[in-house]
Amino acid sequence: MITEERAMAAVATEVGRWPATLVFFLNGLAMSTFIVLMPALKVSLNLSDGQLGIIGMTFAVSALTAMQFVGALVSRVGTALVLRTSLALLPLLLALVGLVDGMAGLALAAVAFGLVHGATDAAMNAHAVAVERRLGRAILNGCHAAWSISAVVASLTAATLAQAGVSVAVRAAGVSAVLLAAGLVLGRFLTPSTVDNRDAATARTDRGWRGGWSRPIVALGLTGMALMVFEGAALAWSAVFLHDARGLSIGLATTAVTAFTAAQAGGRLIGDRLTDRYGARRVFRVGGCIAAGGLAVAVLAQDAVVAIGGFAIAGLGGSVLVPLVFSSVGRLAPAGAGPATAISRLTTFTYAGVLLGPGIIGASAELVGLPATMTALVPLLLVVAVLTRLPRSERGVS
């Protein structure tokens, strides 16, 4: 009997886990393809740097706007229905992006794509957290690893097709067709909306943009924002730092970004097992300290190989931090209430970190220099690692 129950639990775990993980992969593939199409669209539409910046800001504001309301929507219809709808809409909007013929058209497409992506981003994290709560097993690191892997797939695919001379419209349409087919199939396997633990109380408490701003959620939101500033610094400024401050060639300096992202993806692939074995609080604290130590090596080392290795260590240690924050925010939802509103609030903070991080680093570098700015992130990570208090789990994921 015990063996049979364990076998049924294992099957349920896999059934819930892999569809949730694949949603992250498909959403990441759509988003990453949208990003890698921008340089080609800039050329074909003859856009200035400023105009392209406006497109990016338009997309970001649209995504942030959608995140404020998706919690209430999920409380009423569930994450599964929201995700089935968005997985059908995202490919169509991506194909539309490839067909626009001017700045106005691209801006409108970016607004629509941003709205759907924002809703998808919050809903998929809420869905994964709800599945995790139901199973008593960590899955968020694996989900975020899938997103990271999708970015690599998108960039390699874009480079291959561009090298072959394939037009932007055909590239967008091809990826969209794959995403649409995969999304329609995947939607059938998503865990039903009952996993969101929705009830009348949830619908009453999830009041659009006004609900969910509790003190613990805001505290973890600020943690998530700080972590995204760190990630943004590593991704956007590591190569610049090694080129300007250490004299590395552009080609060698950019390997720091590759080292960081590869280690980050690798860390997330094992992050769930570490969380289940040692607990979220311990993994978060140790991961944060490793990330701080790796970043300290990266910014202080004079040797190129050692510095690049430092960025890899920082990516490895930091890989588990953001997924653990998402998981923890989801667990702050009271019994009988879904995590969607709490997750949408956290996503607002993390997106703000993504948007503001590179600019904050740039402004600080103008004032005190890039080496000092990058070094200042080390104590920031240590403070986050030591002072962040993740909530205890009801089961397993503590």
Beta strands, then each sheet from edge to edge (+ up, - down):
end
